[in-house]
Amino acid sequence: MEYDDIIVGAGSAGAVLAARLSEDPNRAVLLLEAGPDYSAVERTPADLLNTWVSAGPHDWGLIAQATPTREIPYPRGKVTGGSSAVNGHIALRGTPDDFDEWAAWGNREWSFEKVLPFHRKLEDDRDARGDFHGVGGPIWIERPRPENWQPLNRAFFDAARAAGYAEVSDHNDPQSTGIGPWPRNRRDGVRISTAIGYLAPARHRMNLTIRSGVNVHRVTIENGRAVGVEIESSGTLQRVPGRRVTLSAGAIHSPALLMRSGIGPRDELAALGIKCQMNSPGVGRNLIDHPMVFVVATPVAGIPHDPQVTNPIGIRYTAAGSDEFNDMQMYVFELFDESVAPGLALGLTVPSVAVVPGLQRPRSRGRLTLRSANPDVPPIIDLNYLGDPEDLRRMADGVRIAWRLMHEGPFAPMLKEFVNLSAEVVNSDSALETFVRENCTTIFHPVGTAKMGPENDPVAVVDQYCRVRGVEGLRVVDASIMPNIVRANTNLTCIMIGERVADWMRTSD
Ligand SMILES: Cc1cc2nc3c(=O)[nH]c(=O)nc-3n(C[C@H](O)[C@H](O)[C@H](O)COP(=O)(O)OP(=O)(O)OC[C@H]3O[C@@H](n4cnc5c(N)ncnc54)[C@H](O)[C@@H]3O)c2cc1C
């Protein structure tokens, strides 16, 4: 059978595409996912439902080079729902400037004004109303109520207010900056992944086939056109024909799939013995991620804390000396029970409190390359965190802010001792920079490895409609296509990308 659409990867963007495209009963859609599939919430394992964040049984087990001297685990969801099924369910949007920058770089269909309808379409915001928000969409969004914040959260909030950060009720309002509850895609304690929000209501459709446990090796290309995919399922290799192929395997696996299919930098492909179908020098370049650094303390004994509450509030702020609005975030993580973060030790022992600055507008760029043409060999992920001195400066400044907040007002007496930082380090520029280099890790947001851009951009891989340049019938639709990272956690943007492109794909080839 020839499918109208083959979608590779059932994650934040792929599940949305499959659900939206199969609304047309005349279109046969095949959604292929390497991980397992759980057909109902009742049959879904707990690590995908009630955890704060997870890199347990549904993880690809990747390793990345954070800095030239340090490797870190690099979680990616491997299950229907993809990384949206394991993530920290912060449901934050990029700012208008983020999308207007994409438009200014030659992708005019992606201005804030043009993407806003899709942000509204995807959400069912239970708290915020008005022109910026949507009601009745597949992704339920709510904000932790102040009465459910724990004493440590309240103390962090008071410390931040005393330090001058404004109180924010809706972090998704374009003007918001300061401290407030994170919007979350969580309902009755359950993470609303795209598997739950989008695929569950679409599964009954006869024109939607979801196949799990299928590892897509490459796209089949004939005469410059994608004509299907080569897959491995239970040890058997097969070819599956399709009229259109869309890669939604995420910012690590989509560029790897492109390269294995012969689309990438010609010399690199030749060195691995891969026949070049399209010389596309930008594939795997422009890898961007948000780094963060934990400042960890132990809480004094006896502070009441509901172990299920972790990270309900946080700060969006602009770094001192920066002209980029909200280019930083500050989290407070409380770990009182290891089961809230299965598989992700994050360097925290129980109980711990960490105040965590995160860089939202990194200037550094990393790179993803293939180690081998063999689909079972993971790619080389070189993140190049802090490669730009301005990134290091803002992160070091963020650590000093975290340190100050932890010594401020009602927060200070709740913390017993610092685990990984001392006043001596904080007071020395060079020691602090070393601390940042040695402790930076990922907020799990890789993007940009199959960048969209205009024809005159030599490293653009797809056009603004997400069509792969030089190959007919092939698209990339996921985090890979972002030309620059949004200054927000990336899940909502990926879902929006799925919605945005589905709208085009329903009406054109
Ligand atoms: C631990 C963690 C915590 C995070 N926390 C947050 C958060 O709190 N808020 C937020 O906004 N964002 C968060 N993120 C980031 C966010 O979840 C991702 O940016 C987003 O889900 C990426 O969407 P995607 O569609 O690009 O890829 P994914 O959702 O990762 O989907 C890719 C899918 O493709 C499948 N796949 C890959 N290769 C193949 C292949 N060869 N064959 C078949 N299938 C394949 C994968 O198994 C996966 O299901 C987090 C991510 C992680 C991992």
The ligand as a MOL file (V3000), in Angstrom:
LIG
                    3D

  0  0  0     0  0            999 V3000
M  V30 BEGIN CTAB
M  V30 COUNTS 53 58 0 0 0
M  V30 BEGIN ATOM
M  V30 1 C 13.8960 15.3330 29.8380 0
M  V30 2 C 13.3020 16.4620 29.0330 0
M  V30 3 C 12.6770 17.5180 29.7000 0
M  V30 4 C 12.1410 18.5840 28.9690 0
M  V30 5 N 11.3950 19.5460 29.6070 0
M  V30 6 C 10.6950 20.4520 28.8670 0
M  V30 7 C 9.7470 21.3200 29.4840 0
M  V30 8 O 9.5190 21.2910 30.6960 0
M  V30 9 N 9.0650 22.1920 28.6930 0
M  V30 10 C 9.2900 22.2760 27.3520 0
M  V30 11 O 8.6770 23.1270 26.6920 0
M  V30 12 N 10.1740 21.4590 26.7410 0
M  V30 13 C 10.8400 20.5270 27.4620 0
M  V30 14 N 11.6780 19.6530 26.8360 0
M  V30 15 C 11.9260 19.8280 25.3880 0
M  V30 16 C 10.7460 19.4040 24.5090 0
M  V30 17 O 10.1070 18.2760 25.0430 0
M  V30 18 C 11.2810 19.1360 23.1030 0
M  V30 19 O 11.8400 20.3360 22.5750 0
M  V30 20 C 10.2140 18.6670 22.1290 0
M  V30 21 O 9.4750 17.5980 22.6650 0
M  V30 22 C 10.8730 18.2360 20.8220 0
M  V30 23 O 9.8670 17.8880 19.9150 0
M  V30 24 P 10.2290 17.2080 18.5250 0
M  V30 25 O 8.9410 16.9630 17.8360 0
M  V30 26 O 11.2510 18.0250 17.8460 0
M  V30 27 O 10.9520 15.8300 18.9050 0
M  V30 28 P 10.5230 14.6730 19.8950 0
M  V30 29 O 9.3300 15.0620 20.7030 0
M  V30 30 O 11.7370 14.2650 20.6450 0
M  V30 31 O 10.0370 13.5150 18.9250 0
M  V30 32 C 10.8760 12.7650 18.0980 0
M  V30 33 C 10.2940 11.3640 17.9930 0
M  V30 34 O 10.9190 10.6970 16.9000 0
M  V30 35 C 11.2070 9.3770 17.2800 0
M  V30 36 N 12.3100 8.9080 16.4310 0
M  V30 37 C 13.5790 9.3880 16.4050 0
M  V30 38 N 14.3130 8.7260 15.4890 0
M  V30 39 C 13.4850 7.8220 14.9220 0
M  V30 40 C 13.6710 6.8430 13.9080 0
M  V30 41 N 14.8440 6.6580 13.2820 0
M  V30 42 N 12.6140 6.0510 13.5730 0
M  V30 43 C 11.4180 6.2280 14.1770 0
M  V30 44 N 11.1960 7.1430 15.1570 0
M  V30 45 C 12.2220 7.9320 15.5090 0
M  V30 46 C 11.5780 9.4950 18.7440 0
M  V30 47 O 11.4990 8.2680 19.4190 0
M  V30 48 C 10.5590 10.5240 19.2300 0
M  V30 49 O 9.3540 9.9150 19.6450 0
M  V30 50 C 12.2380 18.5940 27.5450 0
M  V30 51 C 12.8470 17.5190 26.8840 0
M  V30 52 C 13.3720 16.4580 27.6110 0
M  V30 53 C 14.0180 15.3040 26.8800 0
M  V30 END ATOM
M  V30 BEGIN BOND
M  V30 1 1 1 2
M  V30 2 1 2 3
M  V30 3 2 2 52
M  V30 4 2 3 4
M  V30 5 1 4 5
M  V30 6 1 4 50
M  V30 7 2 5 6
M  V30 8 1 6 7
M  V30 9 1 6 13
M  V30 10 2 7 8
M  V30 11 1 7 9
M  V30 12 1 9 10
M  V30 13 2 10 11
M  V30 14 1 10 12
M  V30 15 2 12 13
M  V30 16 1 13 14
M  V30 17 1 14 15
M  V30 18 1 14 50
M  V30 19 1 15 16
M  V30 20 1 16 17
M  V30 21 1 16 18
M  V30 22 1 18 19
M  V30 23 1 18 20
M  V30 24 1 20 21
M  V30 25 1 20 22
M  V30 26 1 22 23
M  V30 27 1 23 24
M  V30 28 2 24 25
M  V30 29 1 24 26
M  V30 30 1 24 27
M  V30 31 1 27 28
M  V30 32 2 28 29
M  V30 33 1 28 30
M  V30 34 1 28 31
M  V30 35 1 31 32
M  V30 36 1 32 33
M  V30 37 1 33 34
M  V30 38 1 33 48
M  V30 39 1 34 35
M  V30 40 1 35 36
M  V30 41 1 35 46
M  V30 42 1 36 37
M  V30 43 1 36 45
M  V30 44 2 37 38
M  V30 45 1 38 39
M  V30 46 1 39 40
M  V30 47 2 39 45
M  V30 48 1 40 41
M  V30 49 2 40 42
M  V30 50 1 42 43
M  V30 51 2 43 44
M  V30 52 1 44 45
M  V30 53 1 46 47
M  V30 54 1 46 48
M  V30 55 1 48 49
M  V30 56 2 50 51
M  V30 57 1 51 52
M  V30 58 1 52 53
M  V30 END BOND
M  V30 END CTAB
M  END
